[in-house]
Amino acid sequence: MRPIRLPEPPSPTMGVPEIFESGANSVIRRAVVIGNGFPGSENQSIGLIRALGLSDNLSFYRVTRPRGGINEWLHWLPVSLHKKLDYVLRQLYNYWRLLLAARGKKLATLPSENGVSVGLSTVLEADVKQIVNMARETYEQDGPLLVVASGRDTISIASSIKRLASENVFVVQIQHPRSNLNRFDLVITPRHDYYPLTPQAQEQVPRFLRKWITPCEPPDGHVVLTMGALHQIDFGALRVAASMWHDEFAPLPKPLLVVNIGGPTSCCRYGTDLAKQLTSNLLSVLDSCGSVRISFSNRTPAKVSNIVIKKIGNNPKVYIWNGEEPNPHVGHLAWADAFVITADSVSMISEACSTGKPVYIMGSERCTWKLSDFHKSLREQGVVRPFAGSEDLLLLSNVKSPCVLPKIMSSGYSAGLFDKSGDATISIQQPKTDPKGKGIAGAPATFAKATQQQPQGGWKKGVAIFDFVLRLCAIATGLAATGIMGTTEQTLPFFTQFFQFHAEYNDLPTFMFFVFANGIASGYLVLSLPFSIVCIVRPHAVGPRLLLIIFDTVVMALTIAAASAAAAMVYLAHNGNSNANWNAICQQFTDFCQQTSTAVVASFITSAMFLFLIVLSAFALRN
């Protein structure tokens, strides 16, 4: 298979592009998209297919994750582990239902959403064998099959197709696969995915964790780096959207400001404080706006949307989309004169920047890790600016034509303005500076000197590191308690060596339970170390923290129960009980009692460490 050669985006008159070098089967005539159920990821794959002119001969497959219950907390695990977990939970559920049925009680059914059971019943898996067979059977007639996948859940599917039909397919993986890049023919990923290799990122990652942070090597010859995310917004898409939404947007007073509000992510945390600041800034620029349209995403917290609606929703210039179909997003892209977007969504920012119109970002100073690097790159290119609330949008008031068809420039903004018929009427360019040194929105015109914001949440990384160290200490005390109790024995001679008393831990079921419980606790602590490392690398990750809290609590209860039962037995061994006519034996079996006492103390120390770990995890979940 020869290497792919990506063409320039096709014009409306272009036919199917030849992306392979000349040969008997050099023309790509069909494509397969493997999606993961998330619009942001699937939009990138479809955008690439549109750019290659293959939209008319496209097959779509999807692999999605389980939803509902514990699956929501464990969404970061591979789907294969979800299957095993789902199997175990359903077996436990069936056994528990039979037990309650025998007692005459009724057990509630498994949770459902809109009448459909959640869990693995909602999982869609792309059929690898079907795609491979299609590629092989039609290769002679239609040539190689282009497979485009995006998202973590599609990695195993795409790599399996490449492995089974390497001579019949060309596999493109969008976004960094966090694995060996040689498993794919081409990888298209944003430049900020390689942020872990930069000196700034190296300073944020402990040295002993650096080899676990991907990517580990610079991009090679078959990796294409992009500034942002791929999408479907191009010349033709904007023209179609402008026509479709003409009746709704044409009568609106100009300039039209579109505000897109997303939701906090692990790399971009914010809450009601940002919502208050955003509404305050919007109120400041309302006088210079003809109209404002606000949209929320599915990730927007209710507390954020409620503040925006309460403070600005009653203004006659403001319209807030209620979330019902049809979604006006493409209409906003075509008709807006400027955008204000929260910093969490790379896809939405990339789409807005591709229109060539002014884009203002809200909350980029709250972003960390590679998302911070993404915003820094955009500022240095001059395509975005922070939304300060001092912008004068009346400078856009001379825009009388509705549809803006973009021409992306290296810096500043450039756009051709078209009337309804598509004929050009005005052409404007944003000046780099005005006489006062300010740009079109009153913000500093030079972005190359913008300094990178200090990462937020450093205390959470410190908590995560302390959590990791504390788990290592708990492993030591747990293993000590297990080992000491498990090796406890003493032989006491009585008169002669042929008549002896022998004491051992397994003589008492309580001590056997103690060894079993502390052994489980020690094994669990070892298995929890990778999750603790994840919390160090991603201090704002919620899923691993919730998982650790749940299992830490369960194992702590088991450890306390074992230590308490063993402590009661040790107390009787030391003091006896005259009412029950139980004599103290520690005056004779001194070594046995001393070892069991030491094991019990070590177990209580382990329990105390578990309690501290739970408190730390709960504290780290705070915003």
N, C-alpha and C positions, 0 to 999 in steps of 0.2 A: 504494500500500500504506500503510495507516494504522499508526501506531506501536503496538507491542505494549504490553499492560498486564498485567504479571505478577500472578496472584492469590496469596492466602495459600495455604499448603500445604493440600491437600484433606483433609477428614476421611474415614474409611472409607465414609461414606454419600453422599459427593458424587459427582456424575456427571462427565462430561467438562467441564472448565472452558472458559468462553468468554474467551479471552485477547485477542481482538481486539474493537474497538468494534463496535457493532451495524451490520449490513449484510447483503446477500444471502448472502455467504459469510463470516460472522463467526466461525464455530466451527471450531476446529482439531480434526480427527478422526483425523489420522494424523501420524506423525513419522518422521524418518530420523535415525539417529545415525551419525556418522562417527568411528570410533575409530582409535587409532594403535598398538594392541597393548600398551599399558602400562595395567595395572589402575588405577593412580592417576588417569590422565586419563579413561579410559572410564567409571570409576565416577562421575565428576562429571557427565558427559552423561546417563547413565542415571538418576542421582539427580534431575536436573532433569525428565526425562521422567516419572518417578514422581510428582514433586510436582505436575505438570500433569495427572496422571491419564490419560496416554496409553500406558501400558505394554502394553496389550492390542492396540494397533494400531501396532506399531513395526517398522521395517525397519532392519537393522544392516549397515553397511558398514565396511570397515577398510582403512587404508593403513599399511603397516609398512615398516621399514627393512631393508636387507640385513644379514645376520649372518655372522660368521666372518671370519678373516684380517684384511686391512687395513681391512675395513669397520668392525671394532670400534674401530679407532683414529680413523676418519674419520666416526664416527656423527653428528657435528654438522653435516656437509655436507648440502645438499639432496639428495633422492633422485635428481633429474635428473643431478646430478654423479656420484652413485654409478653410474648407468647407463653414463655415458661411461667412467668408470674401469674398471668391470667389463668393458666391451667391449674396451678396450685390453689389460687383463690377460689376457683369454681369447685374444685374437689372439696375444699374445706366447707364451702357453702352448702354443697350437697350433703355432706356428712352431718353438718349442723342442722340442716332441715329435717333429715331423717330422725335425728335425736329428738328434736322438738316435736315432730309428728308423733313419735312414740309416747311423748308426755301429753299429747293432746293440745299442743300449742301451735299457733300459726306463725310462720316466718315471712317477713316482708320480701317481696320480689326484688330482683336486682334493679338498680336505678335505670331510668330511661330518659331520653330527651325526645320530645315530640312523638311519643309513642314508640320510639325505636330504641332498642337496648344499646347501651353504651358499652365500651370495651372493645374486644377484638371484632365484634360484629360490624364495627364501623371502619375496619381496616380494609383498604384496597391495595392489592399487590400487583404490580405490573408482571405479566407472564413472560418470563425470560425465554422460555422454550418457544413460545409463539412468535416472539420478535425474531429470534435466531432463525427459526424455520422460514419465516417470511423473507428474511434477508438472503438466505441460501437459495430458496426456490425461485426467487425473482431476480437474482443477480445477473443472469445471462441476458435477460430481456430489459431490465430497468437499471442495471448498474448498481453501484454500491449504495447502501442505505445510510443516511445521515441520522445519527442518534444524538439528541441534545437533551441533557439532564441538568437539573439545578437543585441544589439543596442536599443536606446531609443524608436524608433517607433514601435518596436515589443513587448514592455512590456505589453500593454493593450491586444494585441492579445493572447500572451502566458498565461497571468493570466486568461483571459476569458476561454480559453481551459481547464485550470486546474480547474476552478470553475464549469464548466458544465460537465466535465467528469473526476472527480478526481480519480475514481476507475479504469479507463481504460487507463490513460496516466501517464507518468512520465515526468515532465516539468523541463528542465534545462535552466536557463537564464544566458547568458554569459555577463559579465560586470555588474557593480553594477546598479541595477534597480532604485535607488533613490526613493524607496518606501518600503512598508512593505515586508520584505523578506519571510514572511510566505505565500505569494501568489504563491510561487514556491517550487518545491521539492528540488531543488539544485541550488545554485548560484555559478558560477565560475567567479572570478573577480581578476584583478591584485592587488597585495599587496598595490600599491601606491594609489588605490582608497580609502583606509582608512587613507590617509595622513591627512584629516581634523581633525582627532582625536588626532594627535600628538601635543606635546607642541609647536613645531616650527610653525605649522599651526595655532594653537590657538593665537599665538602672531600676526599673520597677519590678523586675522579676528576681527572686533570690537565685544565687548562682547554682545551687543544687537542683533547681527546677528548670533551668534554661533548656536542657536537652529534651524536656517533655513538652516544650512550647513549640507548636508548629506554626509556620513552616520552619524547617531547620536549615534549608539551603536556599540560596538565591534562585530566582526564576531562570529556567533554562530555555532552550530554543523553542520548545513547543508550549510555552506559557505566554498568553497575551494579557497584558495589564491594562486596565481601564481606570479612568478617574473616578467614576461612580458605578451605578448599576445599569445594566442593559434594560431597555424598555421598548415599548411599541410606538412612542410618540415621534412621528416624523412629519415631513411636509404633507403627505397625503392624508395622514390620520387627523391632522389639525384642520385641514380643509373640510373633510367629511364631518368632523365634530362641529365646526362653525356653522355648517349648513343645518345639521340636525337640531342644534340648540338655538337657532336664530330667533325664533319667536319668543323665547323666554329671556334671552340675554340682550337682544338688540334694543329694547326700550329702556334698559337700565341707565341711569345717569352715570356719566364718566367722570373721573376714572374709576374703574372697578377694581377693588382690592379683594383678593381671595385669601382667606386664612385657613390653613390646614393644620389641625391639631391632632397629634398622634397620642402616644402613651409612653410612659417611662420604660426603659429597657435596662439590662444589666450594665451596659456601658454608658447610659445616659439617664440618670436618675433625677426625677423632679416630682413635685407634688403641687399642692394648692398655692404655694408661694409663687411659682412660675405662672400659674393661671391668673393670679392677682396682678402680677407685673404685666402680663400680656394684655389684659383688659384695660389696665391703666394706660398703656402705650397706645392701644387702639382708640381709646377715648380722646387721647391727645391729637391724633391725626384725623379724626372724623370730619373736622371742618374742611380738610383738603381732599376728602373722598366724595365721590358721587354716590357710591354704594359699596357695601361690604357684604360678602358672602362667606359664611363660616361653615366648615365641615369638620366633624369628628370621625375618628377611626374606631374600629372595633376594640382597639386596645386602650382607648381613652377612659381613664377612671371616672366614675360618676361624680366624685368630689371635684374633679377638674371641670367637667362639662357644666355642672350645676353652677359653679362660680361664674363662668363665662355667660351662661344664659341669664343668670340673675342680674349681673351688672351691666350687660350691654344688649341683652336680647330684646328689650322693649324699644330700642332706638329705631325710628322709622327708616334709617339708612341701612340697617342691619337685617340680613336674612340668614337664619340658621337652618341648615338642612336637617330634616328630622330622621334621616336614615332610611326612609322608604325608597323603593325603586321608582323610577330609574335613577341611578347614581349620576350626579352632574359633574363628576370629576373631569372627564374629557372636555366637557363644555367649558369648565373653568379654565382649563389649560389653553383653550382656543380663544376665549373672550377676555380673559383677565388682562389688566394693564400692569399689575404687580402682584407679587405673592409674599405672604408671611407664613413661614412653615416652622414648626417645632423641630428641634435638631435630631430627633430620634430616628427618623425614617430616611435611610439612604436612597431608597427607590423614589420616594415622593420628591425629594430634593433634586435628584437626577432628572426626573421628568420635567420639573419646573425650569431647571437651568437649560434644558435642551430647547425651550421655546425662545430663548434669547431675550426674555423680559427680566426686569429687575426682580431679584429674589432676596428677601430678607429672612434671616434665621433668628429664631428665638430659643435661647437656652443652650447654645453651643459651649458656653463656658462650663456647663455642668457635665459635659461628656468626658469620658476617660478612654484610655487604651486606644485601639485603632480608630474608633469613631472620632476621637479628638484629632487624630492625624488627618482624617478625611476632611474635617471642617477647616483645618489649617491649610490644606492644599487648595481648597476652593477659595479661601480668602486670598491666598497668594496669587491665584489666577485672576482674581478680581471679578468672579462671577456671582459671589454672594456677599452680603453685608449684614452685620448685626442689626436687629430691629430695636432702635433706641426710643422711639416715640416722638422724635423731633423731626421726622421726615416731612417734607412738603410735597405731597402727591399731586398738587395742582399743576406741577410741571408736566404731568401727563394729561392734563385736561384738553390739550389740543388734539388728542387722539380721537378722531371722529369715525374711524373705520373699525369694524368689529373684529375681524379675523387677523391675527398676527401670525405670519409665517416666518419661521426663524431662519437665521443664518448665524451659526455659532461662530463667535470670534474668540481669539486667544485671550483677550482682556476686554473689559467693559461690556456693553450690550449693543447689539445691532439687530434691527428687525425691519422687515418690509411690511407695510400696512396695506391691506387689501379690502376692497369693498365687497359687497355681496356677490357681485359677478366674477370676482377674482382678478379684476384689473387693478394694477398698482396705482395708488393715489398719492401716497406720501412715503417718504423714506427718512427715518430719523436715526441718529446715532447718539448714544450717551457720551457727553464730553467726559474726559478723564478728570478734570478739575474745573471749578469755576474760579472767578477772581479771588474768592476768599479761601481757596484751597479745599473747598467742599465739593462733593459730587452731587449727583441728582437728588439724593435723599438727605443731604446734609451731613453724611457720615464721612470720615476721613477717606480720601481717595486712594491712598497708598496702603495696600494690604500686605505687601511683601515683608514689611517690618513688623507685622502683627506678631505678638509673642504668644506662645502656646500657654494655655491656662494650666495651672497646676492641677494634677489629678485629684478628684474628690474621692472621699471614702478611704483615705489612707489608714485611719484608725481601724477600719474593718479588716484590712489586710493584716494589721498588727494582731487583731483578735484571732484571725484565722491561723497565723503563725503560732500564737500561744496555744490555740486549740490543738495543733499538730504536736507540739512539744508535750502538752499535758496527756495526750493519748499515748505517747511513747512511755511516759512515766506510769500511766495506768496499766499498760501492758506489762511493765516490769513488776508492779505490785500484784497484778492478777496472776501472773505466772508464778511468782513467789508463793502466794497463798495456795495455788494448786499444787505446786511441787512439794512444799513443806508438809501439807496435809496428806498428800498422796504417798509420801515416804515415811510417814509417822508410824513407828512401831517400837515396842520395848518388851524384852523378855525378863521376867523377874523370877529368879530361883527361889524355891520354897523348901527348906531343909536340905535337900540334895538336888544335884543337877538333873536327876531323873524325874523330879516332881517340880514343874515350873508353871508360872502364869505367863501367858503371851497376850499382849494388847496390840491391836492393829486398827487402822482407821476404818477398814471395811467390816469391822465387827459391829459398827453402828450405822444404820441407814442414814442417819442425819449427816454424818461425816462423808458418806458416799455421795449424797446429794450436794454437799458443799464442794467436793472436788469436781463433780459434774457441772455445777453452775458456774464456778470460777473458770473452769476450762472453756466453757461456751463464751463467757465474757472476754477472756483473753483472745480467743479466736476471732470474735466479732471486732474487737479493737484493731486487730491486724488488718481485717478486711475493710475497716472504715478509714484507714490511712489515705487511700487514693481519693476518697471523697473530701477529706480534709485538705488534700493538696489542691483539688479543684477549687475549693473555697479560697485558697491563697491566691491562685491565679486569677480567679473571677470573684473578687470580694463581694460583689452585689448579687451573685447568683442565689436565687431563692430555693430552687428545687433541692440541691444537695443539703442545704441547711435544714429544711423541713424533714428530709429523710433522716438526717443525723439526730434531730430532736426526737423523732418518733422511736427509732431503734435504741437510742441512748436511754430513753425513759423505760422501755421494756426491759433492757438488759440490766439497768440499775435496780429495778424492782426485783429481778431474779437474784441479783447479787446480794441485796439487802436481806431478802428472805433467807438465803443460804447462810449468810453471816450471822443473822439473828438466831436461827435455829442452832447453829454450831456454838454460838456464845452461850446459849442456855445449857447445852450439854457440858461445856467447859466449866460453867459456874457450878453445876452439880458435882462435877468431878473434884473441884477445889473445896467446896463447902458442904456438899451432901445435903440431905433433907431429913431431919429427925422425925418429922411427922409421918413421912413415907418409909421410914426406917432404911434410908439410903445413906450409905457411908461414903465419906470422902476418900478418894483413892489416890489423890495426888501426892500424899505423903509417901506412898510406895512407888507409884509410877511417875516419878518426877520428870524424867526426860519426855515421856509421852505427853504429859500435861503442858510442859513448856513449849513443845513443838506445836501442839494444837492451838495454844493461846496465841503464839506468834502468827500462825496462819489466819486466825480470826481477825487479829488486828490488821494484817495486810489486806484482808478482804474488805474490812470497813474503810480503810484508806482508799481502796479502789472505788467503793460506792460513793465516797465523798468526792472523788475526782469526777465520777459520772455526773453527780449533781452540779458540779462547777461547769462541766462541759455543756450541760443543758442550759444553764443560765447564760453562758457565753454565746451559744447559738441563738437563743432567744433575743439577746441584746444585739447581736449582729444583724437580725432581721429588721431592726428599726430603720426607717428612712433617714 
